[in-house]
């Protein structure tokens, strides 16, 4: 990330924007110590950083959702489950129906 003083950033603002649009964040400092600073980034990068506003939208934009939509998992299940891993669980009461629906 390139660092600019405020004065140099003002004089070379077109260059600051061009580099930011090329997905290279630009740091702009102010004052002798350069303690106060801002980062100039492209709008696309900013929107990607703030992310979706809800869980549903985040899951829709996830790489896994994209892979499922492209059919990458149609040929095989990446998370296979076998009956050998199943186990009976005591739910703690005789009045509780089992998985077949009988009491």
N, C-alpha and C positions, 0 to 999 in steps of 0.2 A: 504494500500500500504506500503510495507516494504521499509525502507530507508537504503541504503548502502553508506559507504564512498568509494571513488574511489579505495583505497588500498584494502579494504575488497571485493569489487566487482571483482577486478582483481584476488584475491586469490580464490574467490568462484564463478568464472564466470559460471561454469557448473550449480550451484544452481540458480544463477540469471536467466539463460536461461530456466531452468526447470520450475521455478515458472512463468516466463513470458508465456511459452507455456501452462501452466495451466490457462491462462487468468487472471493472477494476475500481474498487472503492477509493475515494480520495479524501485524505484527512486534511482539514483546514484548521490551523491553530490561530489563536489571537493572544496578543500580549507578549512581553519579553520572555517569560518563562514558557509560553506555549501551553499553559495549563488548561485554558478553555479551548475546547475543540468540537468540531462537528465533522460528520462523515457524509460525503456526497456519494449517493449510490443511484443506480438506475431504478426507475419505478418498478420494473419487472422484478428486480432483486428485492426491493422493499416489500412488494406484495407477497413474494415467496416467503420472506422472513416473518411477516405477521401471520401468515397461514390462514387457513379457513376458520370461520367463526364458530362452527359447531362440529361435533364428533362425526355426524353423518357425512358432512362434506369432506372432512379429513380422510375418512375411510374410503370414500369414492375416489379421492385423488391419490391414494396410496399405491405404491408399486405393485403390491399383491393384487389389488383390484384391477389394475391395468393388465397384469399377467393372466388373470382369470378371464377378463374380457377378450383377450387375444387368443384364448383357448389353449394356453400352454399346459394346463393341467388336465386336458381331456384324455390324453393317452394313458396317464397313470396318476395315482393318488400320491402326492408328495408326503402325506402324513398317514400312511397305512395303519389300520387298526385290525387286530386279530381277536377272535373269540377267546384265545388262550389267555389274553390279558384281563378278561372280564372276571368279576368276582361277585359272590352273593353278599348283600349288605343287609344286616339285621336292622330294621327300622324301629325295633323296640316295642312292638305291640302285636298281639294276636288279632286285633280288629283291623289291622292295616292290610289292604289288598296287595297281593303280589303283582308282578309285572303282567300276568295273564288276565288280571281283573278279578280273579276268584279270591274270596276272603281266606 
